[in-house]
Amino acid sequence: MSTAPRRLFEEVSADHPPRVPLPPVGLARTEDTLRPVPPAAAPQPLPRRARSVEWLRDNGWGILMGAGSLLGVVLFWHVATTYRWDFYIRFTNIPTPLDVLDKVVQVNANGKFATNIGMSLRRIFIGFAVATVVGVAMGLAIGRYRVMRQLFFPALEALRPIPAIAWVPISIMLWPDNEVSIVFITFIGAFFPILLNTVSGVQSVDNVLLRAGQCLGAHEGRLMWHVVLPGAAPQIFTGLAVGMGVAWVSLIAAEMISGQFGIGYFTWEAYSLISYADIVLGMITIGLLGLVCSGLIRLAGRTLMPWLAYSAPNGAAR
C-alpha cells in the first residue's frame, strides 16, 4: 500500500476505532481472525416409503375427487337409463352400463375389437409424431426469424381455418391408399395447435435471456437449444396436449368416412347396424384412449421440465 492511502487509513481508524480488532494492514488474516465455515451437509434423499407417503399426501385428495367425478357420471348414466327418463332429453334407447359391460365381454371374445384399437393407435402415433416434429421445428423458425414468419405464416394462416374433415376428399385423391390419407388427416388436426403454441412460446421468451446468452458468446444454434427451446417448452407442451385432442377428433372423423378399421369405423358401423351398446362402447373407448394419450404428454412435460415444479409458489396449481 502506498504512503498516502496508508496515512488516510490510519487517520480514519484513529477517529473511528473498529469494534472488532482488525488485522494489521498489508498482512494476511490469521486463522484465529477468520475461521473457515464448514460446508453444509448434502441433503439425504428420503426413503422410498417416505416418498410414497409424501406423494399420496400431495395427490391423494385430487385422485379421490377425480374418481368421484367419474363415479358421478356413471351413477347418473345408470339411473337415467334404468328409469328411462324422458323429459326433452330421452334416455329410452340408451343402453345401461351393464349392457355396455356385457358388450365388452362379447367383443373381446375375438380379436376384432383389439385390432381396431391397434389400428387407431398406430395412426394417431404416426400422425402426431410427424406433426410434433414439423410443427415444433416450423414454430421455432417462424417465431425466431422474421423472414420465416413473413414467408410461411400467411399461407399457414389461410390453411388453418379449414377443418380436418374437409381435407378427407382431397387427401383420398392425394395419397395412394386410405391408410396414408387417414394418417394425413390426423397430422393436419395436430399440426396447427402445435405450430401456433410453439410460435407464441418462442415470442414470449424474455429478451434479457437472449442478450445474456449472446454476451456469453453463445452462437445461434446454442442460443436456440439452451435458451429459446427451454423458454418456449411450457407452451409447446400445451400445444401438444391440445393437438392430441384435435388429432383424435380428426382421426375418428376420417375413419368414419373412409376407414375400414379403427375405433371410429367400429363406432360408425355400430350406428349403421343400430347396435346401441356398441356405439356407447366405441365412445367410451375413444375417451379413455384420449385420456391416456393426454396423460402421457403431461407426464413427459413434467419429466422434461422439472424446473416448473420448483418455480411454482406454495399452494399453486401445478
Secondary structure as UniProt FT lines:
FT   HELIX           3..15
FT   TURN            25..26
FT   TURN            31..33
FT   HELIX           48..82
FT   TURN            83..84
FT   HELIX           97..107
FT   TURN            108..109
FT   HELIX           112..144
FT   HELIX           146..159
FT   TURN            160..161
FT   HELIX           164..167
FT   HELIX           168..174
FT   HELIX           178..203
FT   HELIX           207..215
FT   TURN            216..217
FT   HELIX           220..223
FT   HELIX           224..228
FT   HELIX           229..258
FT   HELIX           263..272
FT   TURN            273..274
FT   HELIX           276..304
FT   HELIX           307..311
FT   TURN            314..315
//
